[in-house]
């Protein structure tokens, strides 16, 4: 995207309607403009400039700071209720969706966002902080994500648990979306996919479905809990169940129960490598059921992937992945060992049977997706 660099190094690209108050229609035009620029994150906070994250760069897009009244009316518009302000003042954050369709009659572009809002400290006062993240209407296909064939082979091998992990903003959801599109569009797959998310982050209603179906359910809106989602899924005869993100014991248990019931399960988890994924999965199992759930988890585990994004030679970002297909031999070795040894065993399996980040960095460099300087910085992070 075009931007100017200020004397202090700040990146600036003022949006075309800069200076206008954030009335509902103006706000929607601002965030749709940001979406079209490729922003992965829009920050609106009381007494702060509006900023975007575009391909890993933070860019200021307003000359004036956000007034308290503008922040209030922006929240009320997106939350569609005055009660949102009351909720924030009580100390409870909000996580919700905001959607609009400017050219509905012409079947034009739709804009969907995930909004996280919280009260925030602004000097001696309190304000509102909102992070608005675009929901992708047309998920990025696997051909554009440099996905390793071994990952797809492990996913296609049969029932069981596949986990895509990484830090916030590492492209986990994008990879899950690409895999889902692949399974919907490939006429040889013959899949019935049931997805639960809180909230919805990707839309598939405009993705061609060839010998396939998908139903998306938003936890907290369409069904109350992840447990309810899994119970509903058991009555629908799905081939694939997607638990969009595991973040707490209830979603962890839901994912394990789905895998135990004989389905292909795909989910994402916030961790920094495959070994940490195993550790976090154990810790997320409810203590009173940990023994049985961790056994069920390992018995049905098929794939561990951890993804990071590096600055690419085209000015964007490119994924690199550590991964390991979890074979029957590895599952048996894990089950024959104590849980505290599982992370180190997974780390060893990544080196011997999968792909380490070091090898992924070398591969990206050979393919000229990253520069030598980027590769060296990434390797330093691995030491």
SULCORKA-V737570 format. One record per backbone hydrogen bond with DSSP energy under -0.5 kcal/mol. CO is the residue of the C=O (numbers start at 1). NH is the residue of the N-H. If there is no record, write none. Layout:
# SULCORKA-V737570
CO NH
CO NH
This chain:
# SULCORKA-V737570
4 6
4 12
6 9
10 6
11 60
12 4
15 18
17 20
21 23
23 26
23 27
24 28
25 29
26 30
27 31
28 32
29 33
30 34
31 35
32 36
33 37
34 38
34 39
35 38
38 55
41 53
42 44
42 132
43 51
44 130
45 48
45 66
48 66
50 61
50 62
51 43
52 54
52 59
53 40
53 41
54 57
57 54
57 59
59 52
60 13
61 15
66 47
67 71
68 72
69 73
70 74
71 75
72 76
73 77
74 78
75 79
76 80
76 81
81 84
82 85
82 86
83 87
84 88
85 89
86 90
87 92
88 91
91 93
94 117
96 115
98 113
100 111
101 104
103 106
103 108
104 107
109 103
111 100
112 135
113 98
113 115
114 133
115 96
116 131
117 94
118 129
120 122
120 127
121 123
122 125
125 122
127 120
128 46
129 118
130 44
130 132
131 116
131 133
132 42
133 114
134 136
135 112
136 203
141 144
142 145
142 147
148 151
148 152
149 153
150 154
151 155
152 156
153 157
154 157
155 158
160 265
161 302
161 303
162 267
163 165
163 305
164 269
165 307
166 271
167 170
171 175
172 176
173 177
174 178
175 179
176 180
177 181
178 182
179 183
180 184
181 185
182 186
184 210
185 187
186 189
186 190
191 213
192 239
192 240
193 215
194 242
195 217
196 244
197 219
199 198
201 136
203 139
204 207
208 210
209 211
211 191
213 193
215 195
217 197
217 219
218 221
218 222
218 223
223 220
225 229
226 230
227 231
228 232
229 233
230 234
231 235
232 235
233 236
233 238
239 264
240 194
241 243
241 266
242 196
242 244
243 268
245 247
246 270
248 252
249 253
250 254
251 255
252 256
253 257
254 258
255 259
256 260
257 261
258 263
259 262
263 160
263 265
264 241
265 162
266 243
267 164
268 246
269 166
269 271
273 277
274 278
275 279
276 280
277 281
278 282
279 283
280 284
281 285
282 285
286 289
286 290
287 290
289 293
290 294
291 295
292 296
293 297
294 298
295 299
296 300
297 300
298 301
300 161
302 326
303 163
304 324
305 165
306 322
308 320
310 318
312 315
316 312
318 310
320 308
322 306
323 355
324 304
325 327
327 331
328 332
329 333
330 334
331 335
332 336
334 337
338 341
339 342
341 345
342 346
343 347
344 348
345 349
346 350
347 351
348 352
349 353
349 354
350 354
355 323
356 360
357 361
358 362
359 363
360 364
361 365
362 366
363 367
364 369
364 370
365 368
369 313
371 375
372 376
373 377
374 378
375 379
376 380
377 381
378 382
379 382
379 383
380 383
